[in-house]
Amino acid sequence: MKGTSHKSLIPWLGSLLLATAAMLVTASGLFAQLDVRPPVTPTFTKDVAPILQRSCQSCHRPDSIAPMSLLTYEEARPWAQSIRSNVAQRIMPPWHIDRNIGINEFKNSVALSDAEIAIIVKWVDGGAPKGNPADMPPPRVFADNDRWSIGTPDLIVQMANDVLVAGKAPDAWRNIVVDSGLTEDRYIKAFEVKPLKGHRVIHHVGGSIVSSDGRSMALEAYGIGKNGNTLDEDQGVLMKAGTKVTFGLHLHAVSEDTPANVAMAFRFYPKGYVPKHIVYTEEMGDVTDLDFPPNSPNVRTDGYQTLSKPTRIVAYQPHMHTRGKAMCMEAIYPAAAGVTGGAGRGNKVETLSCVSNFQFNWHIVYEYAPDVQPLLPAGTVLHIVSWHDNSANLKGNPDADNWIGYGQRTIDDMSHAWVTYYSMTEDEYKAEAAERKAILETRAKEKQKTGATPRLAASVAIPVR
């Protein structure tokens, strides 16, 4: 179940080497590799500003978490070379899904396209010109702290007391439980976690609900730039009477004493309405007997979760600590689904997603686009494969000479994924699989007409019975 495996890292390392090679090419080589043609003379106002507005300014603005603001040309120009380096290497914006493996369509992606990267590179290499002020798009409007992106909440649950974060202090992690005050069962349509005070000292917050029977479910992980979640009309989360809300806070100092407070907001479906699908978020593939010897750069861990019912996966979030390096989620399909690898070849295995550059400071929930959400038959095994680096090569490793095992502390480690999903009946699964098959066929026809190559992993075992 665990150990160091270099052979198993070959696909992942191959992807990493390709990414590293991309960092080193010249501008002209980069354009050839990306097969894109940026404007002859990109300018900030016409070509670069729209990219920054979509994928960068949520963090890069005054009083936010990033070290500099990128709202205007005057603010961005001194950082042009740094911007070029970080986007060319895909360090920024933070989006760590491997683009060469598995599904690559997500509702909440902030990743830059090849064309957008080429524009920024050519803009910087061309002297980073400002351009015509008339081409500048209207400034992006950011929600005030007293507004919720999900609309007017039906219920807001707030921490009873502020947490004071000292100006000079190590990072701290707190779990704070608050009674929701809910007196009747309701189905959640939308939910959002956000700071009400001290957003500069709040690195991220995990929001969970705990029912009176002790069942806990993670709903959302807040981070700078993260809005709330609004579910589709046929999806909902059951929140029972007496539910408590747990806030898991990661706090960090900003040179001055700062009070912090967090709340979670909910919008409910009308009373009496029961959504077709009940959505859950669960910890899957958890391995607690971790064994990371000192100075070991590639320790592989394998966790498994069998799906007893047909399942549609909505989102995937890897969870490891400071020594986490990469994590992939595979589907091992049952032979009964008609997707065996052939006579004598065993069950088909499909890699759904890989985070090949895990960063502990960015706990990102990857929300699959509806057309590619994995549809998995009953009996599918989710295989969570993680790699940890307990060597001095890993930047930020507190002590590579120490053995590391499982634990709640940041200096310990973990290996599991948070998976958001809903279960289906066999008939529902067959209907959704047929719909997915039609989507794939339509995409294939579009490809034939246009010559384009849209990427869409099937992520579905088409039932044959």
N, C-alpha and C positions, 0 to 999 in steps of 0.2 A: 504493500500500500504506500510505502514511502521509500525514499532513497535518492541517490544521485544518479541521474540517467542522462548521459550526453547524447546518446542516439535519439532519445525522444525529443531532444531540443532541436534537431536538425531543421524541421520545417520552420520553427519559430526563429532560430538563428539565421536561417536563410533570408527570412523577411527583414530581420534587423540589419543584416549586411546590405541588403538592397537599399534600405532607408539611409544607412550610413554613406553608401556610395552617392546617393542623391545629394547629400550635404556638401560633397567635395567637388561637384562638377562646376564648370564655369557657367555664366549666365546663358550663353548660347547653347551649351550642352544641356542645361536644365530645360530650356524650351524644347529642344529636340526630344529629350526623354519624356517630357510631359505631353508632347504632341499637341501643343497649343500655340496660338499666335496672339500675343498681347498687342494692344494698340501700338502704333509706331512710336508715339511719344506719350506715354501715360502721364497724367497729371493728378495731383492730389484732389482737386475739387471735382473733377469729372469721373476719375477711375478708382482712386484709392479710398476716398472718404466713404462711399457706400459700403465698401468691404469692412472698414473699421466700425461703422455704425452697426452692422449686422452681427459681427462676431467678436468685437473687441471692447466696445465702449461701455458695456455693462460693468466691467471691472475697471477699465481705464478712464476714469472720470474723477472729479474732485470728491474727496471724503469717501472713496471706495477703497477696495483692498489692494489694487495695483499701485506700483510705486510712481507712476506718472500718468498724466491725463493725455488722451489722444483725441480730444473733441475738435480741435482746430488745427490748421496747418502750422501755426506758430508753435503749438504745443508738440506736434508730432515731428516736425522737421529735425530737431536736435537728436532724435532717437532713430533716424532713418536707417542707419547701418544695423542697429540692434534689431529693429523690426524685420529687416531683410533676413538677418541670420536666423531669428527665431521662427519665422514663417517658413523659410526654405527647409529648415530641419524638422518642421512640424512639431516644434516644442510649444508654440503658441498659434492659435488659441488652444487651450487644453482639451484634447479629444484623443483618447488613447486606444480606440478601437483600431485593430490592424486592418488596413484598407485592402489587403491582398488575400484575406481569409474570411470566408463565411459571408454573413449578411452585412450590407453596408448602406442600408436605408433606415434612417432614424428620424423620428418626429422632432427631436430636440437637438439635432446636431449643430454645432458651431464650427465644425471643421471647414477649412478653406478648400475650394476646388483647385485642381491643377491650374486652371486658367487664372484664378484669383492670385495664386502664389506667383505665377509668371508675371502678372501685372505689377505686383509689389516689387519683385526683383528688378524688373526693367525700369520701374519708376526710380528706384534708388540708384541703379547703375547709370541712369540718365541724368543724375544730378538732383533728383527729388524736386522737380519743379512744382510750383503752386498751381499754375493754370489760371483760367478765367474764373474770377469770383462768382460770375453769374451761373456757372456750372455746379456750384456747391449745393448739395441737397439740403432741404430744411433740417435743422438740428433735430436729433432724436429726442423724444420726450420720455423721460423716465418717471415712473410712478412715484408719487410722494410716499413717505413712510406711513401715512395714515390711510393709504388706499390698498386694497387687495386686488390682485390680478384676476381672481376667480369671481369678482363681483361682490355684491353686498352679502356678507356671511349671515347664516342663520344662527351660528354659535361660534363664539371666540373663547378659547381656553388659554389663559395667561398664567405665567409663573407668578406666585403670590408675592415674592420678594425679588428685588434686584440682586444680582451677583456682582460684587465689586472686584474688578480685575486690576491688580496693582500695576503701576507703571513699569516696574521692573520685576518680572517674575517668569518662571518657566511656563511653558504651555501646560494647561490644566484641562482635565476631562471630568465633567459632572453629569450625573443622571438625576434629574429632578422630576418627581411624580406629582401630578395635579389632578384633582377630581374634576371631571367634566361637568358635573351637575345634570347630566342627561337623565331624565326620569322615564323615558319610553324608548323602545327600539326604533331606530331610524336608518334609512339607507342613504349613504353618502354619495352625492353627485360630484362634488369637488372639494379639494382640501389644499391647504397651503400653510407652510411654516415660514415665519419671518421674524427678524429682530424688531422690537419696538424701541429698544434703547441699545446704544453701544454697538452698532453693527460693525464698527472698525475692529473690535476685539473678538468678534465671533467668526471663527474660521468656517465652521460648518455646524449644523444641528440636525440630528436625526429625530424625527417625530414618529412616535408609535402609540397605538392604542392597546390597552389591556382590559379585557372584559372581566367581569366578576368571577368567572370560572378559571381565571389565570391565563387564558389564551392571549398571547401577545402577537401583534402584527405591525410591522414597520410600514408606514405610509409614505413618508417623504423625507429626503435628505436635503436640507437647505444649504445652498452655497451662493456666493455672490453671483448675481445674474440668473439665478434659478427662480422661475415663476411657479405658481401653483399648478396642480394637476386637475384637469376637468375630464371626466370619463365620458366615453361614448354613451349614447342614450340607452343602450342595452346592457351597460355595465354599471355595477355599483358595489359599495362596501357596506357590510352590515355593522352598525355601531349600536351595541346593546345598552340598555339602561344600566346605570351604575359604572359605565366605562371610565377608566382613568387614562390620562394622557401622559406619556413619558417623553421628556426632552433630554436627548443626549448631546451635550454641548462640548465642543472643542474651542477653548478660549486661549487667546494669546495676547501678550502685552503690547502696548503702543506708546510707551514712554511716559504716559500720564495715567493716573488713577481714573478708571472709567467704569461706571455702572452699566450693567447689561441686563436686558430682559427680553424674553421671547414669548411668542404666542402662536397658537395654531388655530386656524379658522376652518369652518366647515360650511358647505352648502348641502342641504338635504333634498332628496326627491320629495314630492308632495306626499302627505300621509296617505297610506293605503297603496301607493305605487310600489311594485316589486320588480326590480330590473331582471331581465332575462338571465344575466350572468352575474354571479357574485365573484368579485375579484379578491385575490389574496396575495400577500407578499410574504414569502417564507424563506428562511435560511436553508439552503440546500447544499449537499455535498460537504457537510462540515466534518473535518478531521481534527480530533483533539490530541492524538498521540504524535504530535509534531516532534521531529528530531533533526535539528540543524547543527551539525558539528561545527566547531570553530574553523574559520577560514575556508568555508565551503561555498563556492560561487553559484552552483546550480543544483539545488535540492528540489526534487520533484515530489509532489504529493497528489494522490488521487482520491477523490471522494465521489460517492455515487448516490443517486436518488431515483427510485423506481416510481413511475407515474402509474397509479392504479386505474386511472380513468383517462379518456382522451382529453388532451390539454392544449390550450392556446397560450403561448407565452407572450406577455405584453412588454416586459422590460427585464433587463439583466444588469446587475451591479456587483462587480467583484469586491471582495472584502479581504484585505490582508493588512499587516502593519508595516513598520518602517523597512523591513527586509523583503517585502513583496516585490516581485520582479515582473511576473507575467501570469495571466490566467486565461484559460480557454474553457468554453462550454461545448460539449459534444452531445449529440443524440445517438444512442445505440438503439436502433429500431428492432422491434420483435419480428421474428420470422413470419409470424401470422399476419403481419401487415402487408405482406407481398413485396417487401423491399430487401430481400436477402441479397447478399453479394454474389449469388450464383451457387451452383452445386459445389458443395464442399468448401465454400468460402465463408460461411458464417453470416452473421447479421450485418446489415449495412450500418456504417458509422458516418455521420455527417457532422462536421464542425460548424456550429451555429455562429459563434463569435469568439474572437480572441482580443484581449487587451495585452498587447505585446510590450507595452512600456508603462507598467503600473506606477502611479505616483501617489504616495500616501497622502499628500496634501490636497489631492483632487479626488474626492469620492463621488464619482459621476454615475448617475443612473442613466443607462442607455435605453431609451424608449423606442422600440421598433415601430417603423411605419406600418399602418394597418395591413397593407398588401403583402408584407413579408413577415408578419408575426408568425413564428414557428407553430405549425399545427402538428401535434404529436399524438400517435395512437396510444391506446392503453397498453401498458407493458413496456413502453419506452423507458430506457434508463438514461437519465441525465448524468453525464460524466464530467465532473469539475476537475480540471488539471491545473495545478498551480506550480510555479517555480519561485523559490526564494534565494536570495543572495546574502549569505552571512560571511562576506569577505570584505576586505578593505577597499575593494574595487567599487563597492556601492557607496555613493555619496550619501552622507548622513548616517551611516551605520555607527551606532554608539560605541560598539566594542566588538570587533571581528574575532577577538580571541576568546570570547565566551560562547558556551553552548547555549542554544536558544530552544525553548519549547513553547507549548500552548499557554496562553494566559490573557487576562483582561487588560493588563498594563500595556502601554505602548511599547515598552522595551521587550515585552514578550511578543508572540505573534499568533496569527490565526490563518485559516484557509477555508473559506466558504464563499458562496455567492448568494446574494439576495435576488430571488426570482419572483416577479409579479406575473400572475397567471389566472386563468379561470378554467374550470373543468366542464366537460360536456357529456351528453349522452352519446351513444354510438350513432344514432340517427343525426344528431346535430353535427357530429364530427364528419360524417359522410357528406352532409350538405355543405359544410364549410370547405371541405377538401375539394368538392366539385367546383365550388366558386373559385378557389385558388387555382385549380387546373385551368379554368377559363381565363383567368388573369394571365397566367403563364403563356397560354396560346395566343392571347391578344398581343402580349409583349413581343412574342416571336414574329408575329405578322408585321408589327411595326418595324422591327429590325430589318425584315426583308424589304420593306418599302423604302426605308430611309437609309439603310446601310449602317445605322447606328448600332452600338453594342450596349444596350441598357443592361446593367447588372441586377439580377434578381435571383437570389438563391431560392430554390423550390421550398425548402424547409417544411416539407409536408410529405407524409407517406400516404400516397393515394390508395384508398382501400380497394381491394379487388373482389371482395365478396359482396 
